[in-house]
Amino acid sequence: QVQLVQSGGGLVEPGGSLRLSCTISGRTSNTYASAWFRQSLGKEREFVAAIARTGCYTYYADSVKGRFTISRDNAKNTVFLQMNSLKPEDAAVYYCAYDQRIITSSLRLPSEWDYWGPGTQVTVSS
């Protein structure tokens, strides 16, 4: 089994920044894809950002491109989401995801990911 533990999140004013972390443990692999999704009340879970299994390529939703950065520390099995210039519409519960076999064309699909973190709330409000 694989466990994902999230940290970060909280309340920030519009224009502010937050950094989310997701530490992965258990039966992990050196080659894995990781991603962040978010879900607002009453809405579907939506793709935010991902790193492909090779670790060489990153992908972003258009709504966050240029403001959010996904990265990972392989030595610590931790994935980060740096969120800058936050907007009220970025408020949601953010989930990290992990998968050892997912293909690039499926990265944006929540149903294709095997493991999920518990979620962390991000609130953007003045």
C-alpha positions as CSV (number, residue, x, y, z in Angstrom):
1,Q,0.0,0.0,0.0
2,V,1.0,3.6,-0.5
3,Q,0.2,6.4,1.9
4,L,0.1,10.1,1.1
5,V,0.3,12.7,3.8
6,Q,-0.5,16.3,2.9
7,S,0.5,19.5,4.7
8,G,0.2,23.2,3.9
9,G,-3.0,25.0,2.9
10,G,-4.9,27.5,5.0
11,L,-6.3,31.0,4.6
12,V,-4.6,33.5,2.4
13,E,-5.5,36.9,1.0
14,P,-6.0,37.3,-2.8
15,G,-2.6,37.8,-4.4
16,G,-0.9,35.8,-1.7
17,S,1.1,32.5,-1.8
18,L,0.8,29.1,-0.3
19,R,2.9,25.9,-0.6
20,L,1.4,22.5,-0.4
21,S,3.4,19.4,0.4
22,C,2.6,15.7,-0.1
23,T,4.9,13.0,1.4
24,I,4.6,9.6,-0.1
25,S,5.4,6.4,1.9
26,G,4.8,2.7,1.7
27,R,5.4,0.4,-1.3
28,T,6.6,3.2,-3.6
29,S,8.6,3.1,-6.8
30,N,11.4,5.3,-8.0
31,T,9.4,5.9,-11.1
32,Y,6.0,7.4,-10.5
33,A,3.8,10.2,-11.5
34,S,2.3,12.7,-9.1
35,A,-0.3,15.4,-9.4
36,W,-2.5,17.9,-7.7
37,F,-6.2,18.1,-8.1
38,R,-8.8,20.3,-6.4
39,Q,-12.4,20.2,-5.7
40,S,-14.8,23.0,-4.7
41,L,-18.2,22.4,-3.0
42,G,-20.6,21.0,-5.6
43,K,-18.1,20.7,-8.3
44,E,-16.2,17.9,-9.9
45,R,-12.6,17.2,-8.9
46,E,-10.4,19.1,-11.4
47,F,-6.8,18.7,-12.6
48,V,-4.4,21.3,-11.4
49,A,-0.8,20.1,-12.2
50,A,1.2,16.9,-12.7
51,I,4.7,15.6,-13.1
52,A,5.0,12.6,-15.4
53,R,6.7,9.4,-14.3
54,T,10.0,10.3,-15.7
55,G,10.0,13.5,-13.7
56,C,11.1,15.4,-16.7
57,Y,7.8,16.9,-17.8
58,T,5.2,19.0,-16.0
59,Y,1.6,19.8,-17.0
60,Y,-0.7,22.5,-15.8
61,A,-4.3,23.4,-16.1
62,D,-4.7,26.6,-18.1
63,S,-6.3,28.3,-15.1
64,V,-3.1,28.0,-13.0
65,K,-0.4,28.1,-15.6
66,G,2.2,30.8,-14.8
67,R,1.0,31.0,-11.2
68,F,1.4,27.5,-9.8
69,T,4.5,25.3,-9.9
70,I,4.6,21.6,-9.2
71,S,7.9,20.0,-8.1
72,R,9.2,17.0,-6.3
73,D,12.1,16.0,-4.1
74,N,12.8,12.3,-5.0
75,A,15.1,11.8,-2.1
76,K,12.3,12.8,0.3
77,N,9.4,11.3,-1.7
78,T,7.7,14.6,-1.4
79,V,5.7,16.5,-4.0
80,F,5.1,20.3,-3.7
81,L,2.7,22.7,-5.2
82,Q,3.8,26.3,-5.0
83,M,0.8,28.6,-5.5
84,N,1.4,32.3,-6.2
85,S,-0.9,35.1,-7.1
86,L,-3.8,33.2,-5.6
87,K,-7.4,34.2,-6.6
88,P,-10.7,33.6,-4.8
89,E,-11.5,31.1,-7.5
90,D,-8.5,29.0,-6.4
91,A,-10.2,28.2,-3.1
92,A,-10.9,24.5,-2.9
93,V,-9.8,21.3,-1.2
94,Y,-6.6,20.3,-2.8
95,Y,-5.6,16.6,-3.2
96,C,-2.3,15.1,-4.2
97,A,-2.3,11.9,-6.2
98,Y,0.2,9.2,-6.9
99,D,0.5,6.5,-9.6
100,Q,3.2,4.2,-10.8
101,R,1.8,3.2,-14.1
102,I,-0.3,6.1,-15.4
103,I,0.4,7.3,-18.9
104,T,0.8,10.9,-19.9
105,S,-2.5,11.1,-21.8
106,S,-4.4,10.1,-18.6
107,L,-2.7,12.5,-16.2
108,R,-5.6,15.0,-16.2
109,L,-8.2,12.3,-15.4
110,P,-9.0,11.8,-11.7
111,S,-10.3,8.3,-12.3
112,E,-6.9,7.1,-13.6
113,W,-5.0,7.7,-10.4
114,D,-4.5,4.9,-7.9
115,Y,-3.7,6.7,-4.7
116,W,-4.9,9.9,-3.1
117,G,-4.0,12.1,-0.2
118,P,-6.7,13.1,2.3
119,G,-7.0,16.7,1.0
120,T,-6.2,20.1,2.4
121,Q,-8.3,23.2,2.4
122,V,-7.2,26.3,0.7
123,T,-9.2,29.5,1.3
124,V,-8.5,32.7,-0.6
125,S,-10.3,35.6,1.0
126,S,-9.7,39.1,2.3
